[in-house]
Amino acid sequence: MTAATQAAPTSLRRRSIDEVLTDARSRLHRVTPDQAERAVAAGAVLVDIRPAAQRAAEGSWPGAMIIERNVLEWRFDPANEARLPIASYDLKVIITCQEGYTSSLAAAALQELGITRATDVIGGYAAWRRGNDRTD
């Protein structure tokens, strides 16, 4: 038996990214861009996880907090030393990416940390931009 074989739990099985995405989304109450804006007005936090280059090329959602995907869990985990001051298990966090795929996986990851109100924007920034005729 190799070290790699020993390290892999027997409960893991191979799944496609489509299966992983479907599983993640089954746990989310996803919102439209309009619903996201209403939630933000009511106190939710909108988080843009896109890389800087993509935000520079595509534009930004006004009022969105910028936290790139690679540090998201560390910033929102209330038990982590690198957490943001607003980190809370009760915080409503709405994640957006470019088209609403990576954001679903990210929101599900936050839910796994116990941030049960985490969700994402259906269609992501691109859907918001289309709905607002943005030409930034």
HELIX and SHEET records of a PDB file:
HELIX    1   1 ALA A    3  ALA A    7  1                                   5    
HELIX    2   2 ILE A   17  SER A   26  1                                  10    
HELIX    3   3 PRO A   33  ALA A   41  1                                   9    
HELIX    4   4 ALA A   52  GLU A   58  1                                   7    
HELIX    5   5 ARG A   69  VAL A   71  5                                   3    
HELIX    6   6 LEU A   72  PHE A   76  1                                   5    
HELIX    7   7 THR A  102  GLU A  112  1                                  11    
HELIX    8   8 GLY A  124  ASN A  132  1                                   9    
SHEET    1   A 4 MET A  65  ILE A  66  0                                        
SHEET    2   A 4 VAL A  45  ASP A  48  1                                        
SHEET    3   A 4 VAL A  93  THR A  96  1                                        
SHEET    4   A 4 THR A 119  ASP A 120  1                                        
END                                                                             
